[in-house]
Amino acid sequence: MTGRRGPAKPAVRAGRSGHLSDRGLELALLLGAILICVFGYAETALALTGKLPAGMATTCVAAAVLPLVCHVVIRRFAQHADPLILPLATLLSGLGLVLIHRLDLAYAAHYHHATAAASGQLMWCAIAVVVFAAAVALLRDHRRLQRYPYVTITMGLVLLMAPAFYPGDVYGAKRWIFIGPLSFQPGEFVKIIIVVFFAGYLTLRRDALALAGRRLMGMYLPRGRQLGPVAAVWILSLLVLVFERDLGTSLIFFGLFVIMLYVATERTSWVVFGVAMFAVGAFVVGSFEPHVHGRVVAWLHPMDIFLPPDKRPPGLISDQAAQALFSFGSGGILGTGLGEGHPELIGFAGRSDFILTTVGEELGLVGVTLVILLYALLAERGLRTALTVTDPFGKLLAGGLASALVLQVFVVVGGVTGLIPLTGKALPFLAQGGSSMAANWLLVGVLIKVSDTARRPPPAPAADVSAAETQFVRP
């Protein structure tokens, strides 16, 4: 029997050591991320008040326990998952807590009616960890998400359109659903639901969508009968833009479909056609819808807010875009240092989409670059998972989730820096927002499960029993 047992033992030990080294690397990076955030939390308070914050030990222990719980869940239910995804998400979330705490201190000093938000954000981080743990533990196989595509998209469309039926706007857009004293943004969860549906739909229809039509200017145009789904998604994204005045969700929704369509079919014509359709629709809506038009005016003429009211362009009412540019400019290359800037001049939006201006002012261009690199590395791990996993649905699912993260970061960073009009979306992990935090950690949980499948070693080949037994047959 030694002939049969000998080759099997080294293979088992190698698989276990590889899996343990991944989890060991994950734990080491996780501890490093926690230490960076703890030092940042202490440094902020020392710079602003000259002493450590009250209850620092309790806050730091709570903030450290949450990612360690995620690590334990991964060890139990996703042993082969990518070891970088969790530390990257933890570092971004921890930096967000540090920045929100820094803004709490600034708002308290300048606006006496301001309320602290860091403790609430920490509570939402705990809820997000529960969501993450549930996704990793209960989702045994990511391919189960492919079973009910039309139920999935129906639920997503209901959530996407629900804010339009609630009276009143919040900062000019309808993104929130109110249930008593609670509120949440369904659009943050809809992006994940839409990725799941698009991955299932394109897995079934990619061959038909890849068929080429007429050739124009070196590109093959899509066939007429295949334009129906694209036209439907285009119209729906414009309806979101018109009735909810939510430029960010509309852009992410349509952009996701075009990117995943390109990944599924490898047809550049779909990207060109999709970008042209969205540009035309956004131009028409931006010309007639007052709120969207105001954002475009603020993008084109940010400094005109300082002119006398009668000389300002129509629709320009906010100085946030101009203050953001001043903030980035005063930060320079290395920044003023944590606690040494004036991010409170942005106003209420400093904790949401404009939280990046705090990074730009106090950590400088270097800090902004490092934050963007963290997002880029997290997206790269998602795309690497998409390349590694073998099933088509998993490829589109991982690629779509990574694309959703990239699109949201792009629309927020682009709006704050003046590259595109402001969208009002929250910067993933970094900005204040319970819906955003829970949805992004759910995204990370699903990505962890796909990466676990992609990195799982193949089963050991069965031994040739007949050949082995012949060695022990006595004459």
GIQUI-V36274 format. One record per pair of residues at least 6 apart in sequence whose C-alpha atoms are under 6 Angstrom apart, sorted by the first residue. I is the first residue (numbers start at 0). J is the second residue. D is the distance in Angstrom with one decimal. If there is no record, write none. Layout:
i:j:d
I:J:D
I:J:D
//
This chain:
i:j:d
18:79:5.8
21:82:5.6
25:82:4.7
28:86:5.8
29:86:4.8
32:90:5.0
36:93:5.4
36:94:5.9
40:97:5.2
41:51:5.9
43:337:5.6
43:338:5.4
44:51:5.7
44:52:5.8
45:51:5.8
46:338:5.4
47:338:5.6
76:136:5.8
77:451:5.5
79:451:4.7
79:454:5.7
79:455:5.6
80:447:5.7
80:450:5.0
80:451:3.9
81:450:5.8
91:428:5.7
91:429:5.9
92:428:4.8
92:429:5.5
95:429:3.9
95:430:6.0
99:117:5.6
100:117:5.2
103:115:5.2
106:113:5.9
107:113:5.8
123:433:5.3
127:437:4.2
127:440:5.8
131:440:5.6
131:441:5.2
131:444:5.0
134:444:5.6
135:444:5.5
145:199:5.3
148:196:5.3
152:196:6.0
155:189:5.4
155:192:5.8
158:185:5.6
159:186:5.9
162:173:5.6
162:174:5.6
162:175:5.6
162:176:5.5
163:243:5.5
172:243:5.8
172:244:5.1
172:245:5.8
173:243:4.7
174:184:5.6
175:183:5.4
175:184:4.6
176:182:5.4
176:183:5.6
183:434:5.5
184:434:5.8
187:435:5.7
187:438:5.8
188:438:5.4
194:399:5.6
198:392:5.7
198:395:5.1
198:396:5.4
202:392:5.9
205:263:5.8
205:264:5.9
209:264:4.8
211:219:5.6
211:221:5.7
212:219:5.7
212:220:5.2
212:221:5.2
212:222:4.7
213:219:5.6
213:220:5.4
214:220:6.0
218:268:6.0
220:268:5.9
236:249:4.8
240:246:5.7
240:249:5.9
246:422:5.4
247:422:4.7
247:424:6.0
257:270:5.9
285:291:5.2
285:292:4.7
286:292:5.8
293:314:4.7
293:315:5.8
294:420:5.8
295:420:5.5
297:315:5.8
298:420:5.1
301:320:5.7
301:321:5.1
302:321:5.7
303:311:5.8
304:318:5.9
319:345:5.6
322:345:5.9
323:356:5.9
326:360:5.2
327:359:5.1
327:360:5.3
330:359:5.7
330:360:3.8
330:361:5.9
330:363:4.7
331:363:5.3
332:363:4.8
332:364:4.7
333:362:5.7
333:363:4.3
333:365:5.9
334:360:5.4
334:361:4.4
334:362:4.2
334:363:3.6
335:361:4.6
336:361:4.6
336:362:5.9
337:361:5.2
340:361:5.7
342:357:5.4
350:430:5.8
350:431:5.5
351:425:5.3
351:430:4.7
351:431:5.4
352:423:6.0
352:424:5.9
352:425:4.8
352:426:5.6
359:367:5.6
378:401:4.9
381:397:5.7
381:401:5.2
382:398:5.4
384:450:5.4
385:394:4.2
385:397:5.0
385:398:5.4
387:453:5.5
388:453:4.1
413:419:5.3
414:420:5.1
414:421:4.1
428:436:5.7
//
